Amino acid sequence: MHDMKRQKEENYRDISMLEEAGGCLLCSAAPCTKACPHGLPIDSVIRSIRFDNATGAARRLAEALQGKSTLPDLPCLHCSEKACLNACPKGRINRPVPIDELLARLPLHAAFDAAHMPDMDLSIDFCGIRCENPFFLSSSVVCSNYEMVARAFDMGWAGAAFKTIGTFVPEEVSPRFDAIRKESVPFVGFKNIEQISEHALEENLDFLRRLKRDYPTKVIVASIMGRDEQEWTKLAVLMTEAGADILECNFSCPHMAADGLGSDVGQNPDLVAAFTRAVRKGSSLPILAKMTPNLGNMEPPALAAIRGGATGIAAINTIKSIMNINLDTFASGPDVQGKTSVGGYSGKAVKPIALRFLHGLRSCAELADVPLSGMGGIETWRDAAEYLAIGCDNVQITTAVMQYGYRIIDDLQDGLRLHLASHGLSTVRELVGKAVPHILPSEVLDRSTICYPRFDRNKCVGCGRCTVSCQDGGHQALRQDSRTGGPVLDAGKCVGCHLCVVVCPTLAIGPGARKAKKPTRINKAEEAS
């Protein structure tokens, strides 16, 4: 009986851990950690699990246990006080996070292996500038004054693209943020109608001077936006004099389209080239052209920027969007007295779109060696590693920081280090571009074979989700066994689409054997003709 229970826990450990960590409120000054009589760093451990760094979480817990790495040594298993559970604010909503069970599921043996991995150096070279790691804050509200950026630098961020600076101060609306949810996930996508910096030009220049003085090894990216060529040149001169390391031209803000501003500029290669030349006229610093995704192909304006004197490309900025419709008032969010405007969509939901554009840039022969700074939906170290693998030289993050705070840098760095070490990579550079050769035009993919699904009967709980999806959204190749509830495959109908793999909630279905397709009646008719 004990072995069966242990096997069940092993089968669903990853799912259970993510579900339970996903329920954590990620409190500031976490009450659970304060209440723990054993001094365990409960908050940082759960946060690591939440951000796809279970091995790092186990290592943190093992360190707190002073090197003990066996489950019987876990104080939570013998703690009768359960002070952490009593202190958990989620208990006021329904029930507290099951901290003791969650920590008991951690693979503490993996922590021992991780402890013996080399301490990876995450430093990179970007546009000829050494950066201590590839993680930058992107130009936004998360880096809009001295105190904010200084705090982020102290916590380990390598660089910051300061919130876009212009020669004017915009008048903002209230509110200016909204989010879209799906089922229990409250923050699938995020919309903003925020404009450029609300600080005066001289105030922003003072922020940059002080940051460079106090953090000389950090990378200051000055994001700028002019209304004509003269303003672009003027801003370039001023940012260079203030101590910026890199200039970033904001050609892509989706809701600043008046007077030659924003994403309408980024859609016009002639304007991109002209404004880039104007910036180059005012500075010898590296220049990034920040591209808009509000077009079909990003290569034409990117090439125009490089020909105009840009050093590299930053992509993507937010996507023009309308977030929702209130069916009682018919207003949309952010709701400004019953009205709103088209704004910028960001967050995890835009990651696939960003990766598509970045792949296009990296695959373009004329841009193949151009430095590329990637952004759009990065929350975890794994997201960041995917951006590096698609060809980015560094990454920029905003929306995840707005949700979770600068503290995510701990798991971004820790998770990336563990990944590199576990795959025998010694530098971040070795990961860059590894995925590019694996993404091919549709017409050259192998269409002569079929990969059937494989079913893990030990993990299957007989819920029937796969059969419902296959019957109503697939090829009617699955039926539910009346005795076990598990799926039964009709290989003659299965086309290997893997919809069942995607929808399975217990990860009980995966890729199986790949076999040559049998000739269809259509193929036979074609051969006969």
C-alpha positions as CSV (number, residue, x, y, z in Angstrom):
1,M,0.0,0.0,0.0
2,H,2.9,2.3,0.9
3,D,4.6,1.6,-2.5
4,M,1.3,2.4,-4.3
5,K,0.9,5.7,-2.5
6,R,4.5,6.6,-3.3
7,Q,4.1,5.7,-6.9
8,K,1.0,7.9,-7.1
9,E,2.8,10.8,-5.6
10,E,5.7,10.3,-8.1
11,N,3.2,10.2,-11.0
12,Y,1.5,13.4,-10.2
13,R,4.3,15.2,-8.3
14,D,5.0,17.9,-10.9
15,I,1.3,18.6,-11.5
16,S,0.6,18.8,-7.8
17,M,3.5,21.0,-7.1
18,L,2.6,23.5,-9.8
19,E,-1.1,23.5,-8.8
20,E,-0.3,24.1,-5.1
21,A,2.4,26.7,-5.8
22,G,0.1,28.4,-8.3
23,G,-2.4,29.0,-5.4
24,C,0.2,30.9,-3.4
25,L,-0.5,34.6,-3.1
26,L,3.3,35.3,-3.2
27,C,2.9,37.6,-0.3
28,S,5.3,40.5,0.5
29,A,7.1,39.9,3.8
30,A,5.6,36.4,3.7
31,P,3.7,35.5,7.0
32,C,4.5,31.8,6.4
33,T,8.2,32.3,6.5
34,K,8.0,34.5,9.6
35,A,5.8,32.0,11.4
36,C,8.0,28.9,10.6
37,P,9.6,27.7,13.9
38,H,12.3,25.9,11.9
39,G,13.5,29.0,10.0
40,L,12.8,27.6,6.6
41,P,12.6,30.0,3.6
42,I,9.2,28.9,2.7
43,D,8.3,31.9,0.5
44,S,11.4,31.7,-1.7
45,V,11.0,28.0,-2.0
46,I,7.4,28.2,-3.2
47,R,8.2,31.1,-5.5
48,S,10.9,29.0,-7.1
49,I,8.4,26.2,-7.7
50,R,6.0,28.7,-9.2
51,F,8.6,30.0,-11.6
52,D,9.6,26.6,-13.0
53,N,12.7,26.1,-10.8
54,A,11.9,23.1,-8.7
55,T,15.5,22.0,-8.5
56,G,16.5,25.5,-7.3
57,A,13.7,25.3,-4.7
58,A,14.9,21.9,-3.5
59,R,18.4,23.3,-3.2
60,R,17.2,26.3,-1.1
61,L,15.4,23.9,1.2
62,A,18.3,21.6,1.5
63,E,20.6,24.5,2.4
64,A,18.2,25.5,5.1
65,L,18.3,21.9,6.4
66,Q,22.1,22.3,6.6
67,G,22.8,19.8,3.9
68,K,20.4,17.1,5.0
69,S,18.8,15.8,1.8
70,T,16.5,13.0,2.9
71,L,12.8,13.3,3.3
72,P,12.7,12.1,7.0
73,D,14.8,15.1,7.9
74,L,12.1,17.6,6.7
75,P,10.8,19.3,9.8
76,C,7.5,20.0,8.2
77,L,6.7,16.3,8.3
78,H,7.0,16.2,12.1
79,C,5.8,19.7,12.9
80,S,2.6,19.7,15.1
81,E,2.3,23.5,15.3
82,K,1.6,24.1,11.6
83,A,2.2,27.7,12.2
84,C,2.9,28.4,8.6
85,L,-0.5,27.1,7.6
86,N,-2.2,29.2,10.3
87,A,-0.4,32.3,9.1
88,C,-1.2,31.8,5.3
89,P,-3.5,34.6,4.1
90,K,-5.0,32.3,1.5
91,G,-6.8,30.6,4.4
92,R,-9.0,33.6,4.7
93,I,-10.2,33.0,1.1
94,N,-10.7,29.2,1.3
95,R,-7.9,27.1,2.6
96,P,-4.2,27.8,3.1
97,V,-1.5,26.6,0.7
98,P,-0.6,23.0,1.8
99,I,3.0,24.1,2.6
100,D,4.0,20.9,4.4
101,E,2.8,18.6,1.6
102,L,4.3,20.9,-1.1
103,L,7.7,20.9,0.5
104,A,7.6,17.2,1.0
105,R,7.2,16.7,-2.7
106,L,10.3,18.5,-3.6
107,P,13.1,16.3,-5.2
108,L,15.6,16.9,-2.5
109,H,17.9,14.4,-4.1
110,A,18.1,16.7,-7.1
111,A,19.4,19.4,-4.7
112,F,22.4,17.3,-3.9
113,D,23.2,17.0,-7.6
114,A,22.6,20.7,-8.2
115,A,24.9,21.6,-5.3
116,H,27.8,19.8,-7.1
117,M,27.2,21.6,-10.5
118,P,29.6,24.3,-11.4
119,D,28.6,27.9,-10.6
120,M,27.9,29.1,-14.1
121,D,29.0,32.5,-15.3
122,L,26.0,34.2,-16.9
123,S,27.8,37.2,-18.2
124,I,27.3,38.1,-21.9
125,D,28.6,40.6,-24.4
126,F,25.9,42.7,-25.9
127,C,26.6,45.4,-28.5
128,G,30.3,45.3,-27.4
129,I,29.3,45.9,-23.7
130,R,29.9,43.4,-21.0
131,C,26.7,42.5,-19.0
132,E,26.8,40.5,-15.8
133,N,23.8,38.4,-17.0
134,P,21.3,38.6,-19.9
135,F,18.4,40.0,-17.9
136,F,17.3,43.6,-18.5
137,L,14.2,45.5,-17.5
138,S,12.4,46.8,-20.5
139,S,11.4,50.4,-21.1
140,S,8.2,50.9,-19.0
141,V,6.9,51.9,-15.7
142,V,9.1,49.3,-13.9
143,C,12.2,51.5,-14.5
144,S,10.9,55.1,-14.4
145,N,13.0,56.7,-11.7
146,Y,16.3,56.5,-9.9
147,E,15.0,54.6,-6.8
148,M,13.2,51.9,-8.7
149,V,16.1,51.1,-11.0
150,A,18.7,51.3,-8.2
151,R,16.6,48.7,-6.2
152,A,16.4,46.4,-9.3
153,F,20.2,46.7,-9.8
154,D,20.8,45.9,-6.1
155,M,18.7,42.7,-6.5
156,G,20.7,41.5,-9.5
157,W,19.3,42.9,-12.8
158,A,22.1,43.5,-15.2
159,G,20.6,46.4,-17.1
160,A,17.6,48.6,-17.5
161,A,16.0,50.3,-20.5
162,F,14.8,53.4,-18.8
163,K,11.2,54.4,-19.5
164,T,11.0,56.3,-22.8
165,I,12.2,59.9,-22.6
166,G,10.9,62.6,-24.8
167,T,11.1,66.4,-24.9
168,F,7.6,66.7,-23.6
169,V,5.6,65.3,-20.6
170,P,2.3,63.6,-21.6
171,E,-0.9,63.9,-19.7
172,E,-1.9,60.4,-18.5
173,V,-5.4,58.9,-18.0
174,S,-6.7,57.0,-15.0
175,P,-7.0,54.0,-15.0
176,R,-4.5,52.9,-17.6
177,F,-4.0,49.1,-17.0
178,D,-6.3,46.1,-17.4
179,A,-5.8,42.4,-17.7
180,I,-7.6,39.4,-19.2
181,R,-8.1,36.1,-17.4
182,K,-8.8,32.5,-18.3
183,E,-10.5,30.2,-15.9
184,S,-8.5,30.5,-12.6
185,V,-5.6,32.4,-14.2
186,P,-6.0,36.1,-13.5
187,F,-3.3,37.5,-15.7
188,V,-3.1,35.8,-19.0
189,G,-2.6,39.0,-20.9
190,F,-2.2,42.6,-19.9
191,K,-3.2,45.9,-21.6
192,N,-1.8,49.3,-21.0
193,I,-2.5,52.8,-22.4
194,E,0.5,54.2,-20.5
195,Q,2.5,56.8,-22.4
196,I,6.1,57.8,-22.2
197,S,7.9,59.1,-19.1
198,E,5.8,61.4,-16.9
199,H,9.0,63.1,-15.7
200,A,10.5,66.3,-17.3
201,L,13.5,65.9,-19.6
202,E,16.0,67.4,-17.1
203,E,14.7,65.2,-14.3
204,N,15.2,62.1,-16.4
205,L,18.7,63.1,-17.3
206,D,19.5,63.5,-13.6
207,F,18.2,60.0,-13.0
208,L,20.5,58.6,-15.7
209,R,23.5,60.5,-14.4
210,R,23.0,59.3,-10.8
211,L,22.5,55.7,-11.9
212,K,25.6,55.6,-14.0
213,R,27.6,57.2,-11.1
214,D,26.3,54.8,-8.5
215,Y,26.2,51.6,-10.7
216,P,29.0,51.9,-13.2
217,T,29.0,48.2,-14.0
218,K,25.3,48.1,-14.8
219,V,24.0,48.8,-18.3
220,I,21.9,51.9,-18.8
221,V,19.7,51.8,-21.9
222,A,18.1,55.2,-22.6
223,S,14.9,54.7,-24.5
224,I,14.0,57.9,-26.5
225,M,11.2,59.1,-28.7
226,G,11.3,62.3,-30.8
227,R,8.7,64.0,-32.9
228,D,11.0,65.0,-35.7
229,E,14.6,64.4,-36.8
230,Q,15.9,67.4,-34.8
231,E,14.4,66.1,-31.6
232,W,15.8,62.6,-32.2
233,T,19.3,64.1,-32.6
234,K,18.9,66.3,-29.6
235,L,17.8,63.4,-27.3
236,A,20.7,61.3,-28.6
237,V,23.2,64.0,-27.6
238,L,21.6,64.5,-24.2
239,M,21.4,60.8,-23.3
240,T,25.0,60.3,-24.4
241,E,26.2,63.2,-22.2
242,A,24.2,61.8,-19.2
243,G,26.1,58.5,-19.3
244,A,23.8,56.1,-21.1
245,D,25.5,52.9,-22.4
246,I,23.0,52.2,-25.2
247,L,20.3,54.2,-26.9
248,E,17.0,52.5,-27.8
249,C,14.7,54.2,-30.3
250,N,11.1,53.7,-29.5
251,F,9.6,53.3,-32.9
252,S,6.7,51.1,-31.6
253,C,4.5,52.5,-28.8
254,P,1.0,51.3,-30.0
255,H,-0.9,54.2,-28.6
256,M,1.3,57.2,-29.4
257,A,0.6,57.7,-33.1
258,A,0.2,61.4,-33.2
259,D,2.7,63.8,-34.7
260,G,5.0,61.1,-36.0
261,L,5.2,59.0,-32.8
262,G,4.9,55.4,-31.9
263,S,4.1,52.2,-33.9
264,D,3.1,54.1,-37.0
265,V,6.7,55.1,-37.3
266,G,7.8,51.5,-37.0
267,Q,5.6,50.4,-39.9
268,N,7.3,52.9,-42.2
269,P,10.8,51.8,-43.2
270,D,11.6,55.3,-44.6
271,L,10.8,57.0,-41.3
272,V,12.7,54.3,-39.3
273,A,15.8,54.9,-41.5
274,A,15.5,58.7,-41.3
275,F,15.0,58.8,-37.5
276,T,17.8,56.3,-36.9
277,R,20.1,58.4,-39.0
278,A,19.1,61.4,-36.9
279,V,20.0,59.5,-33.7
280,R,23.3,58.3,-35.2
281,K,24.1,61.9,-36.0
282,G,23.9,62.8,-32.3
283,S,25.8,59.8,-30.7
284,S,28.4,57.2,-31.3
285,L,26.8,54.8,-28.7
286,P,25.2,51.5,-29.7
287,I,21.7,52.1,-31.0
288,L,18.8,49.6,-30.7
289,A,15.7,50.1,-32.9
290,K,12.7,48.9,-31.0
291,M,10.3,47.2,-33.5
292,T,6.5,47.1,-33.6
293,P,4.7,43.8,-34.1
294,N,1.8,45.6,-35.6
295,L,2.7,44.6,-39.2
296,G,3.1,41.4,-41.2
297,N,6.9,41.2,-41.5
298,M,9.4,42.9,-39.2
299,E,12.4,42.5,-41.5
300,P,11.8,45.6,-43.8
301,P,11.8,48.2,-41.0
302,A,14.6,46.3,-39.1
303,L,16.8,46.4,-42.2
304,A,16.0,50.1,-42.7
305,A,17.1,50.7,-39.1
306,I,20.4,48.9,-39.6
307,R,21.0,50.8,-42.8
308,G,20.3,54.0,-41.0
309,G,23.0,53.3,-38.4
310,A,21.4,51.1,-35.8
311,T,23.6,48.6,-34.0
312,G,20.9,46.1,-33.1
313,I,17.2,45.4,-32.9
314,A,14.9,45.2,-29.9
315,A,11.6,43.3,-30.3
316,I,8.8,43.0,-29.7
317,N,6.9,46.0,-28.3
318,T,3.3,45.6,-27.3
319,I,0.5,44.6,-29.7
320,K,-2.4,46.9,-30.5
321,S,-5.4,45.6,-28.7
322,I,-8.9,46.0,-27.3
323,M,-9.0,44.0,-24.1
324,N,-12.6,43.3,-23.5
325,I,-16.2,44.5,-23.6
326,N,-18.3,45.0,-20.5
327,L,-21.7,43.6,-21.6
328,D,-23.6,45.7,-19.1
329,T,-22.1,49.1,-20.0
330,F,-20.4,48.2,-23.3
331,A,-17.3,50.0,-22.2
332,S,-13.9,48.4,-22.6
333,G,-10.9,48.4,-20.3
334,P,-9.1,50.3,-19.0
335,D,-12.4,52.1,-18.4
336,V,-11.9,55.8,-18.4
337,Q,-15.4,57.2,-17.7
338,G,-17.0,54.7,-20.0
339,K,-14.4,55.1,-22.8
340,T,-11.0,53.6,-23.7
341,S,-8.6,53.5,-26.6
342,V,-6.6,50.9,-28.5
343,G,-3.6,50.0,-26.3
344,G,-0.6,47.7,-25.9
345,Y,-1.1,44.0,-25.2
346,S,1.7,42.2,-23.3
347,G,2.2,39.3,-20.9
348,K,2.5,35.5,-21.4
349,A,-0.1,35.5,-24.2
350,V,2.2,37.3,-26.6
351,K,5.2,35.1,-26.2
352,P,4.4,32.9,-29.3
353,I,3.9,36.0,-31.4
354,A,7.2,37.5,-30.2
355,L,9.1,34.2,-30.9
356,R,7.7,34.2,-34.4
357,F,9.0,37.7,-35.2
358,L,12.3,37.1,-33.5
359,H,12.9,33.9,-35.6
360,G,12.1,35.9,-38.7
361,L,14.7,38.5,-37.8
362,R,17.4,36.0,-36.9
363,S,16.7,33.9,-40.0
364,C,17.1,36.9,-42.3
365,A,20.6,36.7,-43.9
366,E,21.2,40.4,-43.7
367,L,20.3,40.4,-40.0
368,A,21.9,37.2,-39.0
369,D,24.8,38.8,-37.1
370,V,22.9,41.8,-35.8
371,P,22.6,42.0,-31.9
372,L,19.0,41.1,-30.9
373,S,17.3,42.0,-27.7
374,G,14.1,40.0,-27.1
375,M,11.0,40.6,-25.1
376,G,7.3,39.8,-24.9
377,G,5.8,37.4,-22.3
378,I,8.9,36.4,-20.4
379,E,8.1,35.2,-16.9
380,T,10.4,32.4,-16.1
381,W,14.0,31.3,-16.8
382,R,12.6,28.8,-19.2
383,D,10.8,31.6,-21.2
384,A,14.1,33.5,-21.3
385,A,16.1,30.5,-22.4
386,E,13.6,30.0,-25.3
387,Y,14.3,33.6,-26.4
388,L,18.0,33.0,-26.3
389,A,17.6,29.7,-28.2
390,I,15.6,31.5,-30.9
391,G,18.6,33.8,-31.4
392,C,18.3,36.7,-28.9
393,D,21.5,37.9,-27.3
394,N,19.7,39.2,-24.2
395,V,16.2,39.6,-22.9
396,Q,14.0,42.4,-21.5
397,I,11.1,42.0,-19.1
398,T,8.3,44.2,-17.8
399,T,4.9,42.6,-17.4
400,A,6.2,39.8,-15.1
401,V,7.8,42.4,-12.9
402,M,4.6,44.3,-12.7
403,Q,2.9,41.1,-11.5
404,Y,5.6,39.7,-9.2
405,G,8.2,42.3,-8.5
406,Y,12.0,42.5,-9.2
407,R,12.5,39.4,-7.0
408,I,11.9,37.2,-10.0
409,I,15.5,37.8,-10.9
410,D,16.6,35.2,-8.4
411,D,14.9,32.3,-10.2
412,L,15.7,33.8,-13.6
413,Q,19.4,33.5,-12.9
414,D,19.3,30.3,-10.8
415,G,17.1,28.4,-13.3
416,L,19.3,29.5,-16.2
417,R,22.5,28.5,-14.4
418,L,21.1,25.0,-13.6
419,H,19.9,24.5,-17.1
420,L,23.2,25.4,-18.7
421,A,25.1,23.2,-16.2
422,S,22.8,20.2,-16.6
423,H,23.2,20.4,-20.4
424,G,27.0,20.7,-20.4
425,L,27.0,24.3,-21.6
426,S,29.6,26.7,-20.1
427,T,28.3,30.0,-21.3
428,V,25.0,31.7,-22.2
429,R,26.4,32.3,-25.7
430,E,26.4,28.6,-26.4
431,L,22.6,28.6,-26.1
432,V,21.9,31.5,-28.4
433,G,20.3,30.5,-31.7
434,K,20.2,26.7,-31.0
435,A,16.6,26.5,-32.0
436,V,16.8,28.4,-35.3
437,P,17.8,25.4,-37.5
438,H,14.8,23.4,-36.2
439,I,12.2,25.8,-37.5
440,L,11.6,25.2,-41.2
441,P,9.1,26.2,-43.8
442,S,5.9,24.1,-43.6
443,E,6.4,22.6,-47.1
444,V,9.7,20.8,-46.1
445,L,8.4,19.1,-43.0
446,D,8.1,15.3,-43.2
447,R,4.6,14.3,-44.3
448,S,5.3,10.7,-45.0
449,T,5.1,9.4,-41.4
450,I,2.7,9.6,-38.5
451,C,3.5,9.8,-34.8
452,Y,0.9,8.0,-32.8
453,P,0.1,9.0,-29.2
454,R,1.5,6.9,-26.3
455,F,-0.7,6.3,-23.2
456,D,0.7,5.9,-19.7
457,R,-1.9,3.8,-17.9
458,N,-0.4,4.5,-14.5
459,K,-1.0,8.2,-14.9
460,C,-4.4,8.0,-16.6
461,V,-7.3,8.7,-14.2
462,G,-10.1,7.9,-16.7
463,C,-11.4,11.4,-16.9
464,G,-12.2,11.1,-20.7
465,R,-11.0,14.6,-21.6
466,C,-8.9,13.1,-24.5
467,T,-11.9,11.2,-25.9
468,V,-14.2,14.2,-25.8
469,S,-11.7,16.4,-27.6
470,C,-10.9,13.7,-30.2
471,Q,-14.6,13.1,-30.8
472,D,-15.7,16.7,-31.1
473,G,-12.5,18.4,-32.3
474,G,-10.4,15.7,-33.8
475,H,-10.8,12.5,-35.9
476,Q,-12.9,10.3,-33.7
477,A,-10.0,8.0,-33.1
478,L,-10.4,7.6,-29.4
479,R,-13.2,6.0,-27.3
480,Q,-13.4,5.6,-23.6
481,D,-13.1,2.1,-22.2
482,S,-16.3,1.3,-20.3
483,R,-14.4,-0.6,-17.6
484,T,-11.3,1.4,-16.9
485,G,-12.3,4.8,-18.3
486,G,-9.1,5.0,-20.2
487,P,-8.7,5.8,-23.9
488,V,-8.8,3.1,-26.6
489,L,-7.1,4.1,-29.9
490,D,-8.4,3.3,-33.3
491,A,-5.1,3.5,-35.3
492,G,-7.0,3.4,-38.6
493,K,-8.6,6.7,-37.8
494,C,-5.8,8.4,-35.9
495,V,-3.9,11.0,-37.9
496,G,-1.3,11.8,-35.2
497,C,-2.5,15.3,-34.6
498,H,-1.8,15.1,-30.8
499,L,-4.8,17.0,-29.7
500,C,-5.2,14.3,-27.0
501,V,-1.6,15.0,-25.8
502,V,-2.3,18.7,-25.5
503,V,-5.6,18.4,-23.5
504,C,-4.6,15.6,-21.1
505,P,-4.7,17.1,-17.6
506,T,-2.5,14.4,-16.0
507,L,0.3,14.3,-18.6
508,A,-0.6,10.7,-19.3
509,I,-0.4,11.0,-23.0
510,G,2.8,11.7,-25.0
511,P,4.5,11.1,-28.3
512,G,4.7,7.4,-29.3
513,A,6.1,5.5,-32.2
514,R,6.5,7.1,-35.6
515,K,5.6,5.0,-38.5
516,A,5.3,5.3,-42.3
517,K,1.8,6.4,-43.4
518,K,-0.3,3.9,-45.2
519,P,-1.4,4.9,-48.7
520,T,-4.8,6.6,-48.7
521,R,-7.4,6.1,-51.3
522,I,-6.6,9.6,-52.6
523,N,-2.9,8.7,-52.9
524,K,-3.7,5.4,-54.7
525,A,-5.9,7.3,-57.1
526,E,-3.1,9.8,-57.8
527,E,-0.7,6.9,-58.4
528,A,-3.1,5.2,-60.8
529,S,-3.6,8.4,-62.8
